[in-house]
Amino acid sequence: MSGCDTRRDRAPRRRATALTAAVAAGLVLLSGCGGGESTGGSGNTGFVAGDGGVDRAAKGDRRPAPDLSGETVDGERAALADYAGKVVVVNVWGSWCAPCRAEMPHLVKVADDTRDRGVEFLGINTRDPNITPARKFEKEFEVPYPSLYDPAGKLMLRFPKGSLNPKAIPSTLVIDRDGKIAARALKPLGEDELREMIEPLIAEK
């Protein structure tokens, strides 16, 4: 009898273990929401951790940004490739994320101020299973640029391992004119911090 009882107990334990692992994985991804923790480069990553949680890659060490394309929050189509030859700021956000709400006015201000200098912004809305809150978010903050709708986080997984990839929500990446990832912040940004990420890339020739 004891052997039968043991076998019956195994399935619930396996399910519980799998559930615990899934929850832990989700917490790792979402830990950046409000945390602002940054991980620096080591080995052959090609980037170094900067002060204030902003990582940067030297021009010769940058990795190409992946294909980021699809339907936007407002039902249109957008792609990172549409901005070839320009500096692009990619911001990962969710309508449920308090740090995302805190930084959005700064993103909107800098986006408006730098458009005439060859800078474009592209958002990635993630972990919003219902698109309505995302649309309300964009309307509330008068976001002037498109955001790809990525409720399952699939676009974030396209970034190559070991690169300046988004590991938290919010994350902000700056793509240089050659389509390579030049800088990353894994925290909400103020206006001055965002400008400090962008200005060196505007000046690059």
LUMLUM-28873 format. One record per residue (C-alpha): residue in three letters; x, y, z. Coordinates in pm, whole numbers, padded with zeros to 5 digits, always signed. Example, Ala and Ser with C-alpha at 12.3 -4.5 7.8 and 13.67 -1.06 7.14 Angstrom:
ALA+01230-00450+00780SER+01367-00106+00714
end
This chain:
MET+00000+00000+00000SER+00279+00241+00084GLY+00416+00216-00271CYS+00081+00315-00424ASP+00051+00609-00189THR+00399+00730-00286ARG+00320+00720-00656ARG-00002+00913-00605ASP+00187+01182-00417ARG+00451+01230-00685ALA+00234+01399-00947PRO+00114+01682-00718ARG+00473+01738-00604ARG+00596+01759-00965ARG+00322+02005-01051ALA+00402+02216-00747THR+00773+02220-00836ALA+00699+02326-01194LEU+00466+02602-01074THR+00729+02731-00830ALA+00989+02743-01109ALA+00752+02932-01340VAL+00670+03188-01073ALA+01039+03237-00996ALA+01116+03295-01364GLY+00843+03555-01385LEU+00974+03735-01078VAL+01322+03754-01230LEU+01181+03926-01538LEU+00964+04167-01346SER+01213+04245-01071GLY+01333+04548-01265CYS+00997+04720-01226GLY+01102+04980-00974GLY+01428+04806-00888GLY+01663+04966-01137GLU+01931+04704-01090SER+02191+04688-01366THR+02434+04414-01452GLY+02771+04503-01589GLY+02974+04341-01859SER+03227+04068-01809GLY+03422+03832-02027ASN+03335+03889-02393THR+03011+04078-02348GLY+03163+04395-02496PHE+02997+04640-02260VAL+03069+04788-01921ALA+02848+04900-01634GLY+02833+05274-01594ASP+02749+05487-01294GLY+02380+05523-01224GLY+02275+05192-01377VAL+02341+05275-01743ASP+02551+05026-01943ARG+02730+05129-02261ALA+02917+04956-02542ALA+03207+05105-02734LYS+03136+05149-03102GLY+03343+04848-03209ASP+03184+04618-02950ARG+02816+04675-03018ARG+02578+04395-03114PRO+02311+04437-03385ALA+01959+04499-03260PRO+01712+04223-03352ASP+01411+04257-03577LEU+01151+04447-03377SER+00831+04470-03573GLY+00461+04403-03553GLU+00128+04557-03461THR+00126+04864-03243VAL-00096+04953-02949ASP-00303+05176-03177GLY-00352+04903-03437GLU-00098+05019-03695ARG+00229+04854-03800ALA+00579+04961-03697ALA+00932+04827-03719LEU+01273+04928-03593ALA+01393+04891-03953ASP+01172+05188-04047TYR+01425+05412-03870ALA+01741+05292-04045GLY+02017+05553-04030LYS+01875+05723-03721VAL+01940+05704-03350VAL+01649+05511-03197VAL+01540+05497-02833VAL+01355+05174-02752ASN+01156+05179-02428VAL+00996+04868-02277TRP+00692+04950-02062GLY+00366+04822-01918SER+00057+05018-01818TRP+00058+04835-01482CYS+00416+04937-01401ALA+00443+05235-01163PRO+00806+05320-01259CYS+00698+05322-01625ARG+00434+05582-01543ALA+00690+05788-01353GLU+00938+05802-01641MET+00696+05845-01933PRO+00667+06228-01912HIS+01047+06246-01946LEU+01046+06016-02248VAL+00774+06220-02415LYS+00961+06548-02352VAL+01292+06419-02489ALA+01122+06254-02787ASP+00966+06587-02883ASP+01290+06777-02829THR+01519+06546-03029ARG+01303+06451-03328ASP+01452+06729-03542ARG+01800+06602-03456GLY+01748+06261-03615VAL+01630+06071-03307GLU+01327+05841-03314PHE+01149+05660-03030LEU+00984+05318-03038GLY+00803+05162-02744ILE+00743+04798-02661ASN+00433+04747-02449THR+00457+04417-02264ARG+00267+04209-02007ASP-00061+04388-02085PRO-00292+04096-02180ASN-00571+04345-02250ILE-00480+04622-02494THR-00730+04873-02349PRO-00513+04981-02051ALA-00215+05025-02284ARG-00419+05253-02510LYS-00538+05453-02208PHE-00178+05486-02093GLU-00067+05628-02428LYS-00359+05870-02437GLU-00303+05985-02078PHE+00063+06068-02138GLU+00014+06187-02499VAL+00287+05953-02622PRO+00394+06087-02964TYR+00558+05768-03095PRO+00436+05412-03165SER+00465+05117-02929LEU+00468+04757-03045TYR+00207+04549-02862ASP+00390+04250-02713PRO+00175+04104-02433ALA+00374+03779-02406GLY+00718+03943-02408LYS+00831+03766-02725LEU+01012+04069-02868MET+01231+04096-02559LEU+01348+03738-02617ARG+01479+03827-02963PHE+01775+04015-02820PRO+02096+03809-02833LYS+02229+03670-02505GLY+02527+03861-02374SER+02417+04181-02543LEU+02269+04494-02391ASN+01931+04326-02382PRO+01624+04436-02185LYS+01605+04237-01862ALA+01352+04439-01668ILE+01044+04655-01701PRO+01107+04936-01764SER+01416+04906-01982THR+01546+05167-02223LEU+01790+05093-02506VAL+01956+05332-02746ILE+02029+05203-03096ASP+02297+05378-03301ARG+02270+05482-03666ASP+02414+05147-03774GLY+02134+04958-03602LYS+02349+04839-03310ILE+02274+04850-02937ALA+02487+05124-02783ALA+02340+05182-02436ARG+02091+05034-02190ALA+01919+05135-01867LEU+01734+04881-01653LYS+01553+05141-01447PRO+01315+05436-01488LEU+01494+05737-01634GLY+01480+06107-01568GLU+01508+06359-01849ASP+01875+06438-01787GLU+01974+06071-01770LEU+01799+05999-02098ARG+01967+06291-02270GLU+02307+06171-02145MET+02242+05836-02312ILE+02139+05993-02643GLU+02375+06288-02691PRO+02697+06090-02755LEU+02521+05893-03029ILE+02385+06205-03194ALA+02741+06334-03206GLU+02885+06014-03359LYS+02991+06029-03721
end
